Amino acid sequence: MTHPTPRALVLVAGGTNCDRETILALERAGAAAERIHIQSLIDSPDKIFQYDLAVIPGGFTYGDDVAAGKILAIQIQHRLGDPFREFAASGRPILGICNGFQVLVKAGLLPDLAKEQKPQSVTLTSNDCGRFVCRWVRLKSCSPLSIFSAPGTHIEMPVAHAEGKLVAPPQVIEDLKLAKQIAYVYSDNTNPNGSIDDIAGLCDPTGHILGLMPHPERNVSWHHHPLWFRKTRLQKTSPCERAGEGMGIFQNMIQHCREKIS
């Protein structure tokens, strides 16, 4: 049986800079990925329904003027709100990485698309250290709802952000915990930004929308890890035989799409 090839939309705007790595990760995971500029989608909103999944990659859209991801979020919210909501309601996965996570939160697609929360209940703000941070972290997946990885999975990948600290009122954090929407937390004392309760990623109540601050597309090859040579010697495994740990997120998303469209 030939497996269907899901079509992936990689949404870009001025300042996006992780789109090529994201496309490579999607293609290695089995999708046919296409880079689409936000203006092209605004001009033809129905184009979004030609795709089986969507990814908003990392970068500094519009220079992160006003706030990180805010301008792209406003474009989506006011020019593409209905198409994005219909796309998500159909069960098609949406992944926002780093700046993409900031966009999803500020566009109202996370934490709960159905509630259309106004005012915004969660945000991502400046790191506690007051500067840009780029380093490797260790994550633990937590949510049984998420289609992107099973609970208890540990993954290493890098962060690269200046505004990655997730903040929300205490009641909102408790609600997210009860709803099992905390998708990933920083583990082993690797929280790079001071995010409340070490939160690194959120999913929506369906588990089909994920926002994640670290970059899974930067660990899709065994060689991407800074200690790949040491790990290869310890595990006596050829690096050519192994994908990076971030690949699982893309593979699970694409497998979900295959099952849906087959």
N, C-alpha and C positions, 0 to 999 in steps of 0.2 A: 504494500500500500504506500502510495506517495503522500507524504505529509504536506498539507497546505503551507504556503509560505506567508506568514502574516506581514502586512504592510505597516511600517512604523513611520510616523510623522515626527521629525525632530524640529521643534519650533525655535527660530532664531530671531534676533533683533540686533540693533547696533550694540556692540559690546559683548555679545556672546562669544566665548572663546574655547568652549569644550565640545563643540558640535562634532568635529571630525573624530575625536576619540570616542564619542558616544555612538556615532554611526558605525565605527569599526566594531565596537562591542556588540551592537545589535546585529550586525551582519555575521559576526563570529557565532552568535547565539542562534542564528537561523532565520533572521528577519530580512526583509527587503526595506532598507531605510532610505528616507528622502528628507533632505534639508529644505524646509519651507520658511520663508520670511513672514513675519507677522503681518506685514502690509498685504502680501499676497492672500493671506487668509481673510483679512478684513475685506478685501475686494471681492472675494468669493467664499463666503462663510461655509457653504455646503461642501466645500472641498474637504473639510475635516472628516466627513463620513466616508471618504474613499479609503480611510486608514483603519487598522484594527487596534492600534495603540498609539499613544502620544508620549513624547518625552520633552521636557523643558530642561535643557542642559545648563551647566554652570557658566559663569562669566561675570560680567559687570554691566548688565544691560542698561543702556543709556547712561553709562558712567556711574550708576547707582546714585544719581542726583536725587534729591529729596530724601530717599531712603533706598536701601538695597532692594531691587526688584520692583519698586513701587510703580514706576511709569509703565512697564510692561504689564503689570497687574491691572492698572487702570484701563489700559487698552483692551485687555481680555474681558474685564468686568463690564465695560460699557459698550464695547463694539462686538464682542463675541460671547457674551454671557450665556445666551440661550443655546447656541450651538455646543459650547463646552459642557453645559449641564445635560443636554440631550445625549452627547457623546458619552459622558460618564454614567448617566442613568442606564445606558444600554449595556453596561458591564464591560466596556472597553477600558483597559488599564491606562492610567496616567501616572507617569513618574516625573517628579521634579527633583533635580539634583542641585544642591547648594543654592545658587541664585534661583534655580527653578523651584526649590522648596520655598524660598522667600516669596516668589511670585504666586505660588498656589495659596499660601496663607493670606497674602494681601489681596488676592482676587476673590477670596471667599470660597475657594474650592476645598480648602482644609480649614478646620478639622471636620466640619460636617456640612457637606454640600446642601443637604435637604433643608437645613435650618436657615440658610441665608443670614447668618449671624451679623447683626448690625447693632452696636459697633463691633469691630473686629475683636475676637476674644483671645487670640494668641498672636504673638509676633516674634520676630527674630531681630535682636538688637546687638549693639557693639559688644565684642568680647570683653570679659573682665580685665584682661591685660591692657586694653586700650590700643591694640595694634593688630595688624594682619598676622595670622598664624598659618603656617604651612608645615604639617608634620603628620606622621602616621599615628593612627589610633586603633583601638580594638573595640569592636561593637558586639553586643549581644542582641539577637532578635527576641522580641517579647510577645508579639500579638498572634493569637491563633486565627485571627481574621484575615491576616495579610496573605495575599497570593504570592508575595515576593520571596519569602523564606519561612521555614518552619521555626516555631518557638524554640529557643535554646541554642540556635545556631550562632557560632562565634565567627566573626569576619574581621580581617584587618584591611584597612584602606586609608588613604590620606585625606586630610582636610586641607582646605585652602580658602580661608574667609576672614573677614574683619567683623562681620555682623552675623555670628552664628549662635548667639546665646538665646535659647528659647525661653520666653517669659510669658506668664499668664497669671491671673488671679488664682489663689489657692483653690477655690471651688471649681474652677475650670480644670485645673490639674487633677483634682479628685474625680471629676466627671470623666476625663479622658482615661484615667486608670480603670474606673468601673466599666467603661465601654470597651476596654481592651484596645484602645486606639494608639497607645504608645508602642510604636513598631520596633524601635531600636533605642538602646541606651549605650552610652560610653561605659566600657567596663575596664577593670584593672587600673583604676585611677588615671585614665587617659583623657578625661574631659578637658578639651582645649579652650573652652570659652566661658565656663561658668553656668552652662545651661541648667535650669531648674531640674532637679532629680536626674541629672545626667542624660536628659532626653536628647537623642540625636536624630530621631525621625518619627513622624506621625503617619498613620493611615486614616482613611475615612471609615465610617461604620460598616461599609461593605467589604473593605480590604482591597479594593481595586485601585484606589488612589494612594500613592505614597510620596511623601516629601522627606528627603534625606540630606543632611548637611555634608557628610563625607562623600567622596567621589568613587563609586564602584567602577566606573569606566577607567580608572587609573590603576586598577588591579585586576585586569582580565588575562594577563599573561604571567606565567611563573616568574619571568624575568623582571616584572614591574616591582616586585618586593625588594627592598634594599638589602635583605638578608637572603636572597634567593640562592646564592652559592653555598652558604653555610647550611641552609635547609636541604639543599640537594644532597650534600655530603652526609648529613645526619640521617636522612630518610632513604638514601641510596636509590633515588628516583631520577630518571632523566628529565630535565626541565622541559623537554619537547613534549613529554607525555602529559603535562599538567597545565590546567588553566589557572588563572589567578582566582582568589576567593570572591572577588566582586562579580565574576561571571555568572554565578548562581542566581543573582537577582534578575539579570537579563534573561537567562534561560527559563526561569520559573514564569516570568511575565509572558514570554513567547509561547511556552507550553500551554499556558492558560488560553491564549488566543487560538492556538491550534485546536484545542479541544472544543472551543466555542464555535469555530468556523468550519470544522470538519463535518 
